[in-house]
């Protein structure tokens, strides 16, 4: 994770607009946007002013960035340790939301006969699915694709008409990667 992503997360948690924070920090709204999108880096003085405007400690913010994991491993031996909710599927993410700035990824675990709908609030996203175990049906728009263990697909998201359904008799495991 980087400092800009964490600044945006803290600002949004406090329901503050770019304009309000920029005014309090005595910087332009455009510059704050560039900082949050990691296009520009603030000086230490400016970082402190931004953090004060948001109401967070700059030192703690930097410490949180330094504690970020660089790698997360989900072992195959952990696959069978899944507690299904009433939905019949579980999403095991690799990173928490504040670390997902460019791509998102997860292991999707789907019970037989259950479905996972498309991600919410995705515009022009791309996804990669790789079926690790089981069989699934991918509905994308008006087309339906039957995927078997080992099959992979790269697609452009279509959240109005996208669904992953486990059509097999065993729990399905799908490696999913998508743009944020």
C-alpha positions as CSV (number, residue, x, y, z in Angstrom):
1,X,0.0,0.0,0.0
2,X,1.1,3.5,-0.6
3,X,0.5,6.8,1.3
4,X,-1.9,8.2,-1.2
5,X,-4.2,5.3,-1.0
6,X,-4.3,5.4,2.7
7,X,-4.9,9.2,2.7
8,X,-7.9,8.6,0.4
9,X,-9.2,5.8,2.6
10,X,-9.0,7.9,5.8
11,X,-10.6,10.9,4.1
12,X,-13.5,8.8,2.8
13,X,-14.0,7.1,6.2
14,X,-14.5,10.6,7.6
15,X,-16.8,11.5,4.8
16,X,-14.7,14.5,3.8
17,X,-14.5,15.8,0.3
18,X,-11.3,16.6,-1.6
19,X,-12.3,20.3,-1.6
20,X,-12.7,20.4,2.2
21,X,-9.4,18.7,3.0
22,X,-7.5,20.7,0.4
23,X,-8.8,24.0,1.8
24,X,-7.9,23.0,5.4
25,X,-4.5,21.8,4.3
26,X,-3.9,25.0,2.2
27,X,-3.3,23.0,-1.0
28,X,-5.1,22.8,-4.3
29,X,-7.8,20.2,-4.8
30,X,-5.9,19.0,-7.9
31,X,-2.7,18.4,-5.9
32,X,-4.6,16.4,-3.2
33,X,-6.1,14.3,-6.0
34,X,-2.7,13.7,-7.4
35,X,-1.4,12.7,-4.0
36,X,-4.3,10.2,-3.5
37,X,-3.7,8.7,-6.9
38,X,0.1,8.5,-6.4
39,X,0.8,10.9,-9.3
40,X,2.6,13.3,-6.9
41,X,4.2,13.0,-3.5
42,X,3.7,15.6,-0.8
43,X,6.5,17.1,1.2
44,X,6.7,16.2,4.9
45,X,5.1,19.6,5.9
46,X,2.3,19.1,3.3
47,X,1.7,15.5,4.5
48,X,1.3,16.8,8.1
49,X,-1.1,19.5,6.9
50,X,-3.2,16.9,4.9
51,X,-3.3,14.5,7.9
52,X,-4.3,17.3,10.3
53,X,-7.1,18.3,7.9
54,X,-8.3,14.7,7.8
55,X,-7.8,14.2,11.6
56,X,-5.2,11.5,11.5
57,X,-1.7,11.3,12.9
58,X,0.9,11.5,10.1
59,X,3.3,9.3,12.0
60,X,0.6,6.6,12.4
61,X,-0.3,6.9,8.7
62,X,3.4,6.3,7.7
63,X,3.6,3.4,10.2
64,X,0.5,1.8,8.6
65,X,2.2,2.0,5.2
66,X,5.3,0.3,6.5
67,X,3.3,-2.5,8.1
68,X,1.8,-3.4,4.8
69,X,2.3,-7.0,3.7
70,X,4.0,-7.5,0.4
71,X,2.8,-11.0,-0.2
72,X,-0.2,-13.2,1.0
73,X,-0.2,-16.9,0.4
74,X,-3.4,-19.1,0.5
75,X,-2.3,-22.7,0.7
76,X,-4.3,-25.5,-1.0
77,X,-4.4,-27.2,2.4
78,X,-6.6,-24.3,3.6
79,X,-9.3,-24.8,0.9
80,X,-11.3,-27.3,2.9
81,X,-11.4,-25.0,6.0
82,X,-14.3,-22.9,4.6
83,X,-17.4,-21.9,6.5
84,X,-20.1,-21.1,4.0
85,X,-22.7,-18.5,4.8
86,X,-26.3,-18.7,3.7
87,X,-25.3,-17.5,0.2
88,X,-23.4,-20.7,-0.6
89,X,-20.1,-18.9,-1.5
90,X,-17.1,-17.5,0.2
91,X,-14.6,-14.9,-1.2
92,X,-11.2,-15.3,0.3
93,X,-9.3,-12.1,-0.5
94,X,-5.6,-11.9,-0.6
95,X,-5.4,-8.3,0.6
96,X,-7.8,-6.0,2.5
97,X,-9.5,-3.1,0.6
98,X,-6.9,-0.4,1.4
99,X,-4.2,-2.6,-0.3
100,X,-6.2,-3.1,-3.5
101,X,-5.4,-0.1,-5.6
102,X,-4.9,-1.5,-9.1
103,X,-6.1,-5.1,-9.1
104,X,-8.2,-7.1,-6.7
105,X,-7.9,-10.9,-6.3
106,X,-9.5,-13.7,-4.4
107,X,-10.2,-17.4,-4.3
108,X,-13.9,-17.9,-4.9
109,X,-15.3,-20.9,-3.1
110,X,-18.7,-21.9,-4.4
111,X,-21.0,-24.7,-3.2
112,X,-22.7,-26.9,-5.8
113,X,-25.8,-25.2,-7.3
114,X,-24.9,-21.8,-5.9
115,X,-24.0,-18.6,-7.8
116,X,-21.8,-15.5,-7.3
117,X,-23.1,-12.3,-8.9
118,X,-20.9,-9.8,-10.7
119,X,-18.9,-7.2,-8.7
120,X,-20.7,-4.0,-7.8
121,X,-19.7,-0.6,-9.0
122,X,-17.3,-1.8,-11.7
123,X,-17.0,0.2,-14.9
124,X,-14.9,-1.0,-17.8
125,X,-13.2,-3.6,-15.6
126,X,-11.4,-6.7,-16.7
127,X,-11.3,-10.0,-15.0
128,X,-9.4,-13.3,-15.2
129,X,-10.9,-16.5,-13.9
130,X,-9.0,-19.8,-13.5
131,X,-10.9,-22.8,-12.4
132,X,-8.7,-24.6,-9.8
133,X,-11.2,-27.3,-8.9
134,X,-14.7,-28.3,-10.0
135,X,-16.9,-27.0,-12.8
136,X,-18.6,-23.7,-13.3
137,X,-20.9,-22.0,-15.7
138,X,-20.0,-18.4,-16.6
139,X,-22.8,-16.2,-17.9
140,X,-21.5,-13.1,-19.6
141,X,-24.1,-11.0,-21.4
142,X,-26.1,-13.4,-23.7
143,X,-23.4,-16.0,-23.7
144,X,-22.9,-19.0,-21.4
145,X,-19.5,-20.8,-21.0
146,X,-19.0,-24.1,-19.3
147,X,-15.6,-24.1,-17.6
148,X,-13.8,-27.3,-16.3
149,X,-10.9,-27.7,-13.9
150,X,-7.9,-25.9,-15.4
151,X,-9.8,-23.7,-17.8
152,X,-9.0,-20.0,-17.7
153,X,-10.8,-17.0,-19.1
154,X,-10.0,-13.2,-19.5
155,X,-13.1,-11.1,-19.9
156,X,-14.4,-7.5,-19.8
157,X,-16.8,-7.2,-16.9
158,X,-20.5,-6.9,-17.6
159,X,-22.1,-6.3,-14.2
160,X,-25.6,-6.2,-15.6
161,X,-25.4,-9.7,-17.0
162,X,-22.6,-11.6,-15.3
163,X,-22.9,-14.7,-13.0
164,X,-20.7,-17.5,-11.9
165,X,-22.6,-20.7,-11.0
166,X,-21.2,-24.0,-9.7
167,X,-22.9,-26.6,-12.0
168,X,-20.9,-29.5,-10.6
169,X,-21.5,-31.8,-7.6
170,X,-18.4,-30.7,-5.7
171,X,-17.3,-27.4,-4.2
172,X,-15.8,-25.2,-6.8
173,X,-12.6,-23.2,-6.4
174,X,-11.9,-20.3,-8.7
175,X,-8.9,-18.0,-8.8
176,X,-10.3,-14.6,-9.6
177,X,-8.3,-11.4,-10.5
178,X,-9.9,-8.2,-11.6
179,X,-9.1,-4.5,-12.1
180,X,-10.3,-2.1,-9.5
